[in-house]
Amino acid sequence: MYAAGTKKKQNMPTNVLQNKSIFTKMAEKYGAEQVIYGHCHGERRFHDSIRGKKHGIRYSLVSGDCLRWHPMKVL
């Protein structure tokens, strides 16, 4: 996936510093309650992936390897 209007590839809704991105700005602009994403380039990226509530939006990382292949209920 490429960030809108750029050639910069981005798979997570934010970067390792959890800065705002085109995705977090769009979620905030359109009033998203939850962002669910599932790719973060392996276990070494789990710790710096945005999770939980940030600016009133719940972020859920649901990649199989992160969840150790156990389903996660997201409502």
N, CA, C and O atoms as a MOPAC input file, in Angstrom:
PM7 MOZYME 1SCF
protein

 N      0.84700 1    -1.16800 1     0.00000 1
 C      0.00000 1     0.00000 1     0.00000 1
 C      0.89300 1     1.23200 1     0.00000 1
 O      1.92200 1     1.26100 1     0.67500 1
 N      0.50400 1     2.22900 1    -0.74500 1
 C      1.25200 1     3.46800 1    -0.80100 1
 C      0.43500 1     4.59200 1    -0.18100 1
 O     -0.77200 1     4.68800 1    -0.40200 1
 N      1.08900 1     5.42600 1     0.58400 1
 C      0.41100 1     6.58000 1     1.17100 1
 C     -0.11000 1     7.44700 1     0.03000 1
 O      0.59500 1     7.68200 1    -0.95100 1
 N     -1.32900 1     7.91300 1     0.16100 1
 C     -1.96900 1     8.68700 1    -0.90200 1
 C     -1.10300 1     9.85900 1    -1.34500 1
 O     -0.58900 1    10.61800 1    -0.52300 1
 N     -0.95100 1     9.99200 1    -2.65700 1
 C     -0.21400 1    11.11700 1    -3.22200 1
 C      1.29400 1    10.99700 1    -3.11400 1
 O      2.01000 1    11.95500 1    -3.40400 1
 N      1.79800 1     9.82100 1    -2.69700 1
 C      3.24500 1     9.65800 1    -2.56900 1
 C      3.67300 1     8.34400 1    -3.19200 1
 O      2.84400 1     7.51900 1    -3.57500 1
 N      4.97000 1     8.16600 1    -3.28700 1
 C      5.52300 1     6.88400 1    -3.71300 1
 C      6.12900 1     6.16100 1    -2.52700 1
 O      6.84900 1     5.17500 1    -2.69200 1
 N      5.83800 1     6.65200 1    -1.32600 1
 C      6.38000 1     6.06100 1    -0.10400 1
 C      5.50200 1     4.88700 1     0.31600 1
 O      4.30900 1     5.05300 1     0.56700 1
 N      6.09900 1     3.70000 1     0.39000 1
 C      5.35200 1     2.51600 1     0.77300 1
 C      5.11100 1     2.53300 1     2.27800 1
 O      6.02000 1     2.81300 1     3.06000 1
 N      3.88200 1     2.23200 1     2.67100 1
 C      3.54200 1     2.22000 1     4.09100 1
 C      2.51700 1     1.13100 1     4.32900 1
 O      1.46300 1     1.12300 1     3.69300 1
 N      2.81300 1     0.19900 1     5.24800 1
 C      1.92100 1    -0.91100 1     5.53700 1
 C      1.19800 1    -0.74100 1     6.85900 1
 O      0.12600 1    -1.31600 1     7.04600 1
 N      1.74900 1     0.02400 1     7.77100 1
 C      1.12700 1     0.24900 1     9.06800 1
 C      0.43100 1     1.60300 1     9.02400 1
 O      0.74700 1     2.43900 1     8.17700 1
 N     -0.51600 1     1.82100 1     9.93400 1
 C     -1.18200 1     3.10800 1     9.93000 1
 C     -0.29200 1     4.26000 1    10.38900 1
 O     -0.69500 1     5.41900 1    10.28200 1
 N      0.89500 1     3.97500 1    10.89200 1
 C      1.82000 1     5.00200 1    11.35100 1
 C      3.24200 1     4.48800 1    11.18600 1
 O      3.44500 1     3.40400 1    10.64000 1
 N      4.22200 1     5.24200 1    11.64400 1
 C      5.60600 1     4.77900 1    11.53800 1
 C      6.10900 1     4.31700 1    12.89600 1
 O      5.35000 1     4.31000 1    13.86600 1
 N      7.38200 1     3.93000 1    12.98100 1
 C      7.91900 1     3.38500 1    14.22400 1
 C      7.92100 1     4.39800 1    15.36800 1
 O      7.99300 1     4.00500 1    16.53200 1
 N      7.84500 1     5.66800 1    15.06400 1
 C      7.78000 1     6.68800 1    16.10800 1
 C      6.33300 1     7.02000 1    16.48000 1
 O      6.07800 1     7.88000 1    17.32200 1
 N      5.39600 1     6.32600 1    15.84200 1
 C      3.96800 1     6.54700 1    16.01700 1
 C      3.56000 1     7.98800 1    15.70300 1
 O      2.65800 1     8.54400 1    16.33000 1
 N      4.24400 1     8.57600 1    14.72000 1
 C      3.86700 1     9.90400 1    14.23600 1
 C      2.58700 1     9.79600 1    13.42500 1
 O      2.21400 1     8.71200 1    12.97500 1
 N      1.91600 1    10.92900 1    13.24200 1
 C      0.73500 1    10.93800 1    12.38100 1
 C      1.15400 1    10.59400 1    10.95700 1
 O      2.26500 1    10.90400 1    10.52700 1
 N      0.25600 1     9.95700 1    10.24600 1
 C      0.48600 1     9.61400 1     8.84800 1
 C     -0.78500 1     9.94000 1     8.07700 1
 O     -1.77500 1    10.38100 1     8.66100 1
 N     -0.75900 1     9.72800 1     6.78600 1
 C     -1.94500 1     9.94300 1     5.97500 1
 C     -3.08800 1     9.07200 1     6.48500 1
 O     -4.25000 1     9.47100 1     6.41200 1
 N     -2.76700 1     7.88700 1     7.00100 1
 C     -3.79200 1     6.96400 1     7.47500 1
 C     -4.40100 1     7.42200 1     8.80300 1
 O     -5.62100 1     7.39100 1     8.96400 1
 N     -3.56500 1     7.84500 1     9.75100 1
 C     -4.11200 1     8.30900 1    11.02900 1
 C     -4.88800 1     9.60400 1    10.83300 1
 O     -5.91700 1     9.81600 1    11.47400 1
 N     -4.40000 1    10.47000 1     9.95100 1
 C     -5.12200 1    11.72100 1     9.67800 1
 C     -6.47900 1    11.42900 1     9.05000 1
 O     -7.47200 1    12.06400 1     9.40300 1
 N     -6.53200 1    10.48400 1     8.13200 1
 C     -7.78100 1    10.12600 1     7.47900 1
 C     -8.75600 1     9.50100 1     8.49100 1
 O     -9.94700 1     9.81000 1     8.47100 1
 N     -8.26100 1     8.63300 1     9.36500 1
 C     -9.10900 1     8.01400 1    10.38300 1
 C     -9.71100 1     9.08600 1    11.29300 1
 O    -10.89200 1     9.02600 1    11.63700 1
 N     -8.89700 1    10.05800 1    11.67700 1
 C     -9.38900 1    11.14700 1    12.53400 1
 C    -10.37700 1    12.04100 1    11.77200 1
 O    -11.42200 1    12.41100 1    12.30600 1
 N    -10.04300 1    12.38100 1    10.53500 1
 C    -10.88800 1    13.27000 1     9.74500 1
 C    -12.28500 1    12.69300 1     9.53200 1
 O    -13.27500 1    13.42100 1     9.60400 1
 N    -12.36700 1    11.39500 1     9.27300 1
 C    -13.64900 1    10.77900 1     8.96600 1
 C    -14.29900 1    10.09800 1    10.17400 1
 O    -15.28500 1     9.37500 1    10.02500 1
 N    -13.75400 1    10.32600 1    11.35800 1
 C    -14.39200 1     9.84000 1    12.57800 1
 C    -14.34900 1     8.33900 1    12.79100 1
 O    -15.27900 1     7.76800 1    13.36200 1
 N    -13.29300 1     7.69700 1    12.34400 1
 C    -13.17600 1     6.25100 1    12.55600 1
 C    -13.15700 1     5.94400 1    14.04800 1
 O    -12.55900 1     6.67400 1    14.83900 1
 N    -13.80700 1     4.87500 1    14.41000 1
 C    -13.77200 1     4.41100 1    15.79400 1
 C    -12.65700 1     3.39800 1    15.99500 1
 O    -12.11200 1     3.26500 1    17.09000 1
 N    -12.32100 1     2.67600 1    14.91100 1
 C    -11.33200 1     1.62000 1    15.02200 1
 C    -10.58800 1     1.45500 1    13.70400 1
 O    -11.17800 1     1.56600 1    12.63000 1
 N     -9.28900 1     1.18900 1    13.79400 1
 C     -8.46300 1     0.85300 1    12.64100 1
 C     -7.88900 1    -0.53100 1    12.91600 1
 O     -7.24800 1    -0.75800 1    13.94300 1
 N     -8.12400 1    -1.44700 1    11.99300 1
 C     -7.63800 1    -2.81700 1    12.13100 1
 C     -6.63100 1    -3.05300 1    11.02000 1
 O     -6.93900 1    -2.85700 1     9.84500 1
 N     -5.43500 1    -3.47100 1    11.38600 1
 C     -4.41800 1    -3.72000 1    10.36400 1
 C     -3.65500 1    -4.97900 1    10.71000 1
 O     -3.64500 1    -5.40700 1    11.86500 1
 N     -3.01300 1    -5.57900 1     9.71400 1
 C     -2.44300 1    -6.89100 1     9.95000 1
 C     -1.07500 1    -7.14800 1     9.37500 1
 O     -0.72300 1    -8.30600 1     9.15100 1
 N     -0.29300 1    -6.13100 1     9.12900 1
 C      1.03600 1    -6.38100 1     8.57700 1
 C      2.02200 1    -5.39200 1     9.17600 1
 O      1.81900 1    -4.18000 1     9.10700 1
 N      3.09000 1    -5.91400 1     9.76400 1
 C      4.07400 1    -4.99000 1    10.35600 1
 C      5.50700 1    -5.50100 1    10.21900 1
 O      6.37100 1    -5.12500 1    11.01200 1
 N      5.77100 1    -6.34900 1     9.22900 1
 C      7.13100 1    -6.82600 1     8.93600 1
 C      7.75700 1    -7.64000 1    10.04900 1
 O      8.94400 1    -7.47300 1    10.32500 1
 N      7.01600 1    -8.50400 1    10.69100 1
 C      7.57100 1    -9.46700 1    11.62600 1
 C      7.67100 1    -9.02100 1    13.06700 1
 O      7.39800 1    -7.87200 1    13.41300 1
 N      8.07300 1    -9.97200 1    13.89800 1
 C      8.09600 1    -9.79100 1    15.35400 1
 C      8.92000 1    -8.59500 1    15.80400 1
 O      8.58600 1    -7.96400 1    16.80800 1
 N      9.97200 1    -8.27400 1    15.09800 1
 C     10.80500 1    -7.14200 1    15.52800 1
 C     10.05400 1    -5.81200 1    15.43800 1
 O     10.52000 1    -4.80600 1    15.97400 1
 N      8.89600 1    -5.79400 1    14.76400 1
 C      8.11200 1    -4.56600 1    14.63400 1
 C      6.90100 1    -4.54600 1    15.56500 1
 O      6.20700 1    -3.53100 1    15.62300 1
 N      6.62500 1    -5.61300 1    16.28700 1
 C      5.43700 1    -5.64800 1    17.14300 1
 C      5.46100 1    -4.53200 1    18.18800 1
 O      4.44500 1    -3.87900 1    18.42400 1
 N      6.61100 1    -4.31700 1    18.80600 1
 C      6.69800 1    -3.35100 1    19.91200 1
 C      6.47700 1    -1.90400 1    19.46900 1
 O      6.04100 1    -1.07500 1    20.26800 1
 N      6.77000 1    -1.59400 1    18.20800 1
 C      6.59500 1    -0.20200 1    17.78500 1
 C      5.38000 1    -0.01000 1    16.87600 1
 O      5.25200 1     1.01300 1    16.20300 1
 N      4.49900 1    -0.99600 1    16.86300 1
 C      3.24700 1    -0.87100 1    16.11400 1
 C      2.21200 1    -0.19200 1    17.00000 1
 O      2.10700 1    -0.49300 1    18.18900 1
 N      1.45600 1     0.71700 1    16.42000 1
 C      0.45800 1     1.44100 1    17.19600 1
 C     -0.67100 1     0.47100 1    17.57500 1
 O     -1.22900 1    -0.22100 1    16.72300 1
 N     -0.99100 1     0.44100 1    18.86900 1
 C     -2.06500 1    -0.41600 1    19.37600 1
 C     -2.77300 1     0.30800 1    20.50500 1
 O     -2.20100 1     1.18800 1    21.14900 1
 N     -4.01300 1    -0.06600 1    20.73800 1
 C     -4.78300 1     0.59400 1    21.78200 1
 C     -5.38300 1     1.89900 1    21.27500 1
 O     -5.42400 1     2.14500 1    20.06900 1
 N     -5.84600 1     2.72800 1    22.19300 1
 C     -6.50400 1     3.98700 1    21.80300 1
 C     -5.49900 1     5.11500 1    21.64300 1
 O     -4.59600 1     5.29800 1    22.45900 1
 N     -5.68400 1     5.85600 1    20.57700 1
 C     -4.87000 1     7.04300 1    20.32400 1
 C     -5.79200 1     8.05100 1    19.64700 1
 O     -6.36600 1     7.76700 1    18.59600 1
 N     -5.92900 1     9.21600 1    20.24600 1
 C     -6.81200 1    10.26900 1    19.73400 1
 C     -8.24500 1     9.75900 1    19.56400 1
 O     -8.94000 1    10.13200 1    18.61900 1
 N     -8.67200 1     8.90400 1    20.49100 1
 C    -10.04500 1     8.40300 1    20.48900 1
 C    -10.32600 1     7.28100 1    19.51000 1
 O    -11.47600 1     6.86500 1    19.36800 1
 N     -9.30800 1     6.78300 1    18.83300 1
 C     -9.47100 1     5.70700 1    17.85100 1
 C     -8.74000 1     4.47200 1    18.36500 1
 O     -7.58800 1     4.55200 1    18.79100 1
 N     -9.42200 1     3.33200 1    18.32200 1
 C     -8.78700 1     2.09000 1    18.76000 1
 C     -8.04400 1     1.46100 1    17.58500 1
 O     -8.64000 1     1.22300 1    16.53500 1
 N     -6.75000 1     1.18900 1    17.75000 1
 C     -5.91400 1     0.55600 1    16.73300 1
 C     -5.64600 1    -0.87600 1    17.14800 1
 O     -5.21700 1    -1.13400 1    18.27200 1
 N     -5.90000 1    -1.81600 1    16.22900 1
 C     -5.70800 1    -3.23700 1    16.51200 1
 C     -4.80100 1    -3.85900 1    15.46400 1
 O     -5.10700 1    -3.84400 1    14.27200 1
 N     -3.69100 1    -4.40400 1    15.91900 1
 C     -2.78500 1    -5.16500 1    15.05900 1
 C     -3.23300 1    -6.62400 1    15.12500 1
 O     -3.17000 1    -7.24000 1    16.18900 1
 N     -3.68200 1    -7.17900 1    14.01100 1
 C     -4.26000 1    -8.51300 1    14.01400 1
 C     -3.49600 1    -9.50900 1    13.14000 1
 O     -4.06700 1   -10.51000 1    12.70700 1
 N     -2.23000 1    -9.25200 1    12.87900 1
 C     -1.46000 1   -10.19700 1    12.06600 1
 C     -1.35600 1   -11.52800 1    12.80700 1
 O     -1.22200 1   -11.56400 1    14.03100 1
 N     -1.41900 1   -12.60600 1    12.05500 1
 C     -1.37900 1   -13.93500 1    12.65400 1
 C     -0.15500 1   -14.16800 1    13.50800 1
 O     -0.26300 1   -14.72800 1    14.59900 1
 N      1.00700 1   -13.75300 1    13.03900 1
 C      2.21900 1   -13.99500 1    13.82100 1
 C      2.21300 1   -13.20400 1    15.12000 1
 O      2.70800 1   -13.69300 1    16.13500 1
 N      1.66700 1   -11.99900 1    15.11200 1
 C      1.60000 1   -11.19700 1    16.33200 1
 C      0.65600 1   -11.83100 1    17.35800 1
 O      0.92400 1   -11.80900 1    18.56000 1
 N     -0.44500 1   -12.39100 1    16.87000 1
 C     -1.43300 1   -13.01100 1    17.76200 1
 C     -1.13800 1   -14.48500 1    18.01700 1
 O     -1.93900 1   -15.18800 1    18.63400 1
 N      0.00300 1   -14.94300 1    17.54500 1
 C      0.39500 1   -16.35100 1    17.66000 1
 C     -0.70700 1   -17.26600 1    17.12200 1
 O     -0.99000 1   -18.33400 1    17.66500 1
 N     -1.31400 1   -16.79800 1    16.03100 1
 C     -2.31100 1   -17.53800 1    15.26800 1
 C     -3.58600 1   -17.83800 1    16.05800 1
 O     -4.30800 1   -18.78200 1    15.73500 1
 N     -3.86400 1   -17.04100 1    17.08800 1
 C     -5.12700 1   -17.15800 1    17.83600 1
 C     -6.03300 1   -16.00700 1    17.38600 1
 O     -5.59700 1   -14.85800 1    17.32200 1
 N     -7.28100 1   -16.31800 1    17.07700 1
 C     -8.19200 1   -15.25800 1    16.63200 1
 C     -8.36900 1   -14.19300 1    17.69200 1
 O     -8.27300 1   -14.46300 1    18.88900 1
 N     -8.62800 1   -12.98300 1    17.23800 1
 C     -8.89000 1   -11.86800 1    18.13900 1
 C    -10.25300 1   -11.29300 1    17.79000 1
 O    -10.51600 1   -10.99500 1    16.62500 1
 N    -11.12200 1   -11.13200 1    18.77800 1
 C    -12.43400 1   -10.56500 1    18.53300 1
 C    -12.29200 1    -9.05500 1    18.42600 1
 O    -11.77600 1    -8.40200 1    19.33300 1
 N    -12.75000 1    -8.51500 1    17.32000 1
 C    -12.73200 1    -7.06800 1    17.12000 1
 C    -14.14400 1    -6.62800 1    16.78700 1
 O    -14.68700 1    -6.96900 1    15.73600 1
 N    -14.71700 1    -5.88400 1    17.67600 1
 C    -16.08700 1    -5.37800 1    17.47100 1
 C    -16.08800 1    -3.87900 1    17.51700 1
 O    -17.14000 1    -3.25700 1    17.36700 1

